Each structure stands twice: as C-alpha cells, then as structure tokens.
Amino acid sequence: MIIVSGGTKGGSGKTTVATNLAILRAATGRDVLLVDADDQETSTDFTILRTEKWGEAGYTSIKLTGAAVRTEAQKLKPKYDDLVIDAGGRDTTSQRAALAVADLLLVPFVPRSFDVWTLERVAGLVEEIRTINPTLRAYAFINRADSSGSDNTDAAEVLKDTTELHFIDTPIGSRKAFGKAAAQGLAVVELKPPDSKATDEIVALYQFVFGEAWREKTTKINDNETSRNS
C-alpha cells in the first residue's frame, strides 16, 4: 500500500503522522519504505537522528522530489510491503506526483479556523488527482486536538461536509509526548515513560489505515526497548 501524509497547510503534523505510521507498521514485521517528498526534509532528519541514537531506523528511508516521486514509487512498490510518503504541506509537484500513485491520502487538520479553511483547496486537489488516479481514497482527521472547548467539534462538522475527503473520527491530541518522542528519534509508542493516551490515539489511526489491530508488544519494539535500556 502507498500512503501519503499530505495537504496544503504546513504545521498540521504530517511528518509526525508519517514517521509514526512507518515505525508502527515496520514493528509488525512489514518491510516499510518512508519517502521524504517534503522540501523541509524533516522525515529525513528524523531518520538520521533515529539511526544515530538507536543503531537502525527499522525501515528504509529515501528522499525524492518532483516527478521522481511518482516514477520511483512505482518502481519501488513491488520491493516493499508498504510505502509511506511525507508529502509536506503545500500543493507541490512532489505531492501531486505522490498522489498520482497513492492508494490512500491522510490529511491532518488542526482545529483552527485558518486550517479548516484550507479544506476547499485540498478537496479541489483530490478531485483533480482522481482524474488520473480514480481509486485514491482520501481521509481527513483532526490532529493536535484541543483538550477542551468547541473547536474540535466545529472543525469535525466542517470536515464531514466535504465529499472529496471522508472524515474519520480518530483525533490525535495536542500532546507533548509526540514532540518528546521525535526529539529522541522515537515513535510515541516507544517513549518511556509511556503516554497511554498518545499511544491509543496513534494506534487508532494505524488500525483505521491498515485495517488490522496493532500488536503493542511486537518483537521489534521489544528488541528496541531492550537496547535502549541496556
């Protein structure tokens, strides 16, 4: 499967989603390729940090830009179980190339008015891409959700109204655990001490995307914990 974490608004947590999903998927024994198609190269920086601190990433990572995202993803798809593409937060050639071959697009939205207002642009992009990739499935969800107030509910209602993006009720909260984990080259499920709420939220998204329960105690996660604690 080719999964794209994308959209047209920066700062909504697309790289966090992409890197966490890649690690969770690899932890189940799948051969995962993480493609950094974002000019900011945050996924690449994260993978370098992860490898330096823990000896290996657990997945393969490459950097691609422009039309090469499409051509190389097509070539590499048969060699990997899953591809996760971090497409960044702008309507770029790289993101369009990724969507041309993607099976599934994930668009995180922060529950603020200016983020939700970009929905029309994202929906237009998806509609356009479906002329060349009609089987593309596109989903929107709330990321960095507020702990209280009506912004989450208001944003969800707006997201539910679009036909090009299906709203999925798998909100991810605005939790420090994600930043703490990233700073150590970890997925949030690997963080010690654990944040159970953050873990439950990213696992719920994983289970929706891949259609299967995620085994929290996988061999690879256990092996990594042993090496970190030794």
Helices and strands as residue ranges (DSSP letters): E 2-5, H 14-27, E 32-36, H 42-54, E 60-63, H 68-76, G 77-79, E 82-86, H 93-101, E 104-109, H 113-116, H 119-129, E 137-145, H 151-160, E 166-167, E 172-173, H 176-183, G 188-190, H 196-210, H 219-229
